[in-house]
Amino acid sequence: MLATADARNKGFATFVQRMERVRRIRILAVASSGGHWVQLRRITPAFDDHDVVYLTTDAGHRTEVAPARLHTVADANRSDKVALARCLLKIMWVLVRERPDVVVSTGAAPGYLALRCARLLRARTVWIDSMANVEELSMSGRLASGTADLCLTQWPHLAAGEVKYLGAVL
């Protein structure tokens, strides 16, 4: 098993080295504050040596990611249409301003909206459903599965169709 993991890591390292020769990738990492943010921060070491920009719902996270840029949006959900519309407009502004190559999100509504809008700019998109969703994918995860280039669950029994299980990521 260890040999397989080493081979997989070596293959990924080779891929990353090739990408680095081309240019640094700009990544927009999106998550609502709380558990989604904690899970997003756990995967950010994978973004080392790339230009990472963060988008979240709490400006207090700025010190955690400095010197990287951090944008904030108001937290929104489907029950407050006005807040959702404002959130969407701010996300579109951030995407146009930052022009990410890849958008990665661990949830929730702002992450889903960012993935949808990023597709319009031809950015690659990755959705990682929360570890907390044991019984079923989150609503945003279900919606993202039809949109994201890569949609991951952290539970093997939830993998189906476009939703992949590649191990517990977080």
DRENDO-1510 file (C-alpha; in Angstrom, 1 decimal, always signed):
<recs>
REC; n; res; u; v; w
REC; 1; MET; +0.0; +0.0; +0.0 .
REC; 2; LEU; +2.8; +2.4; +0.8 .
REC; 3; ALA; +4.5; +1.8; -2.5 .
REC; 4; THR; +1.2; +2.6; -4.3 .
REC; 5; ALA; +0.9; +5.9; -2.3 .
REC; 6; ASP; +4.5; +6.8; -3.1 .
REC; 7; ALA; +4.0; +6.1; -6.8 .
REC; 8; ARG; +0.8; +8.2; -6.8 .
REC; 9; ASN; +2.5; +11.1; -5.0 .
REC; 10; LYS; +5.5; +10.9; -7.4 .
REC; 11; GLY; +3.1; +11.0; -10.3 .
REC; 12; PHE; +1.3; +14.0; -8.9 .
REC; 13; ALA; +4.6; +15.7; -8.1 .
REC; 14; THR; +5.7; +15.2; -11.7 .
REC; 15; PHE; +2.4; +16.8; -12.9 .
REC; 16; VAL; +2.9; +19.8; -10.6 .
REC; 17; GLN; +6.5; +20.3; -11.8 .
REC; 18; ARG; +5.3; +20.3; -15.4 .
REC; 19; MET; +2.6; +22.9; -14.5 .
REC; 20; GLU; +5.2; +25.0; -12.7 .
REC; 21; ARG; +7.3; +25.2; -15.8 .
REC; 22; VAL; +4.4; +26.6; -17.7 .
REC; 23; ARG; +3.3; +29.2; -15.1 .
REC; 24; ARG; +2.0; +29.7; -11.6 .
REC; 25; ILE; -1.7; +28.8; -11.3 .
REC; 26; ARG; -4.0; +31.3; -9.8 .
REC; 27; ILE; -6.4; +29.6; -7.4 .
REC; 28; LEU; -9.5; +31.1; -5.9 .
REC; 29; ALA; -10.3; +29.1; -2.7 .
REC; 30; VAL; -13.8; +29.6; -1.5 .
REC; 31; ALA; -15.6; +28.6; +1.7 .
REC; 32; SER; -18.1; +29.9; +4.1 .
REC; 33; SER; -16.8; +30.6; +7.6 .
REC; 34; GLY; -16.9; +27.8; +10.2 .
REC; 35; GLY; -16.4; +24.1; +9.3 .
REC; 36; HIS; -16.2; +24.8; +5.6 .
REC; 37; TRP; -13.4; +27.2; +6.1 .
REC; 38; VAL; -11.5; +24.8; +8.4 .
REC; 39; GLN; -11.7; +22.1; +5.8 .
REC; 40; LEU; -10.5; +24.5; +3.1 .
REC; 41; ARG; -7.6; +25.6; +5.1 .
REC; 42; ARG; -6.6; +21.9; +5.7 .
REC; 43; ILE; -6.0; +21.5; +1.9 .
REC; 44; THR; -4.2; +24.7; +1.2 .
REC; 45; PRO; -0.7; +23.2; +1.6 .
REC; 46; ALA; -1.5; +21.6; -1.8 .
REC; 47; PHE; -1.6; +25.2; -3.2 .
REC; 48; ASP; +1.9; +26.1; -2.2 .
REC; 49; ASP; +3.9; +27.8; -4.9 .
REC; 50; HIS; +0.8; +29.0; -6.6 .
REC; 51; ASP; -1.0; +32.3; -6.4 .
REC; 52; VAL; -3.9; +31.7; -4.0 .
REC; 53; VAL; -6.7; +34.2; -3.4 .
REC; 54; TYR; -9.4; +33.5; -0.8 .
REC; 55; LEU; -13.1; +34.3; -0.6 .
REC; 56; THR; -15.0; +33.8; +2.6 .
REC; 57; THR; -17.8; +35.2; +4.7 .
REC; 58; ASP; -15.7; +36.4; +7.6 .
REC; 59; ALA; -13.1; +39.2; +7.3 .
REC; 60; GLY; -11.5; +37.9; +10.5 .
REC; 61; HIS; -9.8; +35.1; +8.6 .
REC; 62; ARG; -7.5; +37.7; +6.9 .
REC; 63; THR; -4.7; +37.2; +9.4 .
REC; 64; GLU; -4.8; +33.4; +8.8 .
REC; 65; VAL; -4.0; +33.7; +5.1 .
REC; 66; ALA; -1.8; +36.8; +5.0 .
REC; 67; PRO; +0.0; +37.8; +2.8 .
REC; 68; ALA; -2.5; +36.2; +0.4 .
REC; 69; ARG; -5.4; +38.3; -0.8 .
REC; 70; LEU; -8.8; +37.7; +0.9 .
REC; 71; HIS; -12.2; +38.9; -0.3 .
REC; 72; THR; -15.3; +38.7; +1.7 .
REC; 73; VAL; -19.0; +38.3; +0.8 .
REC; 74; ALA; -22.0; +38.4; +3.1 .
REC; 75; ASP; -23.2; +34.9; +4.1 .
REC; 76; ALA; -26.3; +34.0; +2.1 .
REC; 77; ASN; -28.6; +31.1; +1.6 .
REC; 78; ARG; -31.7; +30.2; -0.5 .
REC; 79; SER; -34.1; +31.6; +2.1 .
REC; 80; ASP; -32.8; +35.2; +1.7 .
REC; 81; LYS; -33.0; +36.0; -2.1 .
REC; 82; VAL; -31.7; +39.6; -1.7 .
REC; 83; ALA; -28.6; +38.5; +0.3 .
REC; 84; LEU; -28.1; +35.8; -2.3 .
REC; 85; ALA; -28.2; +38.3; -5.1 .
REC; 86; ARG; -25.7; +40.6; -3.4 .
REC; 87; CYS; -23.5; +37.6; -2.7 .
REC; 88; LEU; -23.6; +36.6; -6.4 .
REC; 89; LEU; -22.8; +40.1; -7.6 .
REC; 90; LYS; -19.7; +40.4; -5.3 .
REC; 91; ILE; -18.6; +36.9; -6.4 .
REC; 92; MET; -18.8; +37.9; -10.0 .
REC; 93; TRP; -16.8; +41.1; -9.3 .
REC; 94; VAL; -14.1; +39.0; -7.5 .
REC; 95; LEU; -13.9; +36.5; -10.4 .
REC; 96; VAL; -13.6; +39.2; -13.0 .
REC; 97; ARG; -11.0; +41.1; -10.9 .
REC; 98; GLU; -8.9; +38.0; -10.0 .
REC; 99; ARG; -9.3; +35.9; -13.1 .
REC; 100; PRO; -8.5; +32.5; -11.4 .
REC; 101; ASP; -7.4; +29.5; -13.4 .
REC; 102; VAL; -9.0; +27.2; -10.8 .
REC; 103; VAL; -11.8; +27.7; -8.3 .
REC; 104; VAL; -11.8; +25.2; -5.3 .
REC; 105; SER; -14.6; +25.2; -2.8 .
REC; 106; THR; -15.6; +23.2; +0.3 .
REC; 107; GLY; -19.0; +24.8; +0.5 .
REC; 108; ALA; -21.6; +26.3; +1.0 .
REC; 109; ALA; -23.8; +28.7; -1.0 .
REC; 110; PRO; -21.0; +31.2; -1.8 .
REC; 111; GLY; -18.8; +28.3; -3.0 .
REC; 112; TYR; -21.5; +26.9; -5.2 .
REC; 113; LEU; -22.2; +30.4; -6.7 .
REC; 114; ALA; -18.4; +30.9; -7.3 .
REC; 115; LEU; -18.2; +27.6; -9.2 .
REC; 116; ARG; -21.2; +28.4; -11.4 .
REC; 117; CYS; -19.8; +31.9; -12.3 .
REC; 118; ALA; -16.2; +30.5; -12.7 .
REC; 119; ARG; -17.5; +28.2; -15.5 .
REC; 120; LEU; -18.5; +31.3; -17.5 .
REC; 121; LEU; -14.9; +32.5; -17.3 .
REC; 122; ARG; -13.6; +29.0; -18.3 .
REC; 123; ALA; -11.9; +28.4; -15.0 .
REC; 124; ARG; -11.5; +24.8; -13.9 .
REC; 125; THR; -13.7; +24.0; -10.8 .
REC; 126; VAL; -13.4; +21.6; -7.9 .
REC; 127; TRP; -16.1; +21.0; -5.3 .
REC; 128; ILE; -15.1; +19.0; -2.1 .
REC; 129; ASP; -18.2; +18.2; -0.1 .
REC; 130; SER; -17.9; +18.5; +3.6 .
REC; 131; MET; -16.8; +15.6; +5.8 .
REC; 132; ALA; -20.0; +16.3; +7.9 .
REC; 133; ASN; -22.2; +15.1; +5.1 .
REC; 134; VAL; -22.3; +11.5; +6.0 .
REC; 135; GLU; -25.8; +10.5; +4.9 .
REC; 136; GLU; -26.1; +12.4; +1.7 .
REC; 137; LEU; -24.4; +15.1; -0.3 .
REC; 138; SER; -25.1; +18.7; +0.8 .
REC; 139; MET; -27.6; +20.6; -1.4 .
REC; 140; SER; -24.7; +22.7; -2.7 .
REC; 141; GLY; -22.8; +19.5; -3.4 .
REC; 142; ARG; -25.7; +18.0; -5.4 .
REC; 143; LEU; -26.0; +21.1; -7.4 .
REC; 144; ALA; -22.2; +21.3; -7.9 .
REC; 145; SER; -22.0; +17.7; -9.1 .
REC; 146; GLY; -23.6; +18.8; -12.4 .
REC; 147; THR; -21.4; +21.9; -12.7 .
REC; 148; ALA; -17.9; +21.2; -11.3 .
REC; 149; ASP; -15.1; +19.7; -13.3 .
REC; 150; LEU; -14.3; +17.6; -10.3 .
REC; 151; CYS; -16.8; +16.9; -7.5 .
REC; 152; LEU; -15.5; +14.9; -4.5 .
REC; 153; THR; -17.2; +13.3; -1.6 .
REC; 154; GLN; -15.3; +12.1; +1.5 .
REC; 155; TRP; -17.5; +9.1; +2.0 .
REC; 156; PRO; -17.3; +6.1; -0.4 .
REC; 157; HIS; -21.0; +5.2; -0.2 .
REC; 158; LEU; -21.9; +8.7; -1.5 .
REC; 159; ALA; -19.9; +8.3; -4.7 .
REC; 160; ALA; -22.1; +7.9; -7.8 .
REC; 161; GLY; -22.3; +9.4; -11.2 .
REC; 162; GLU; -20.2; +12.6; -11.4 .
REC; 163; VAL; -19.4; +12.5; -7.7 .
REC; 164; LYS; -16.1; +10.7; -7.0 .
REC; 165; TYR; -14.5; +9.3; -3.9 .
REC; 166; LEU; -10.7; +9.5; -3.8 .
REC; 167; GLY; -10.3; +9.1; -0.1 .
REC; 168; ALA; -10.9; +11.3; +2.9 .
REC; 169; VAL; -9.4; +14.5; +1.7 .
REC; 170; LEU; -9.8; +16.4; +4.9 .
</recs>
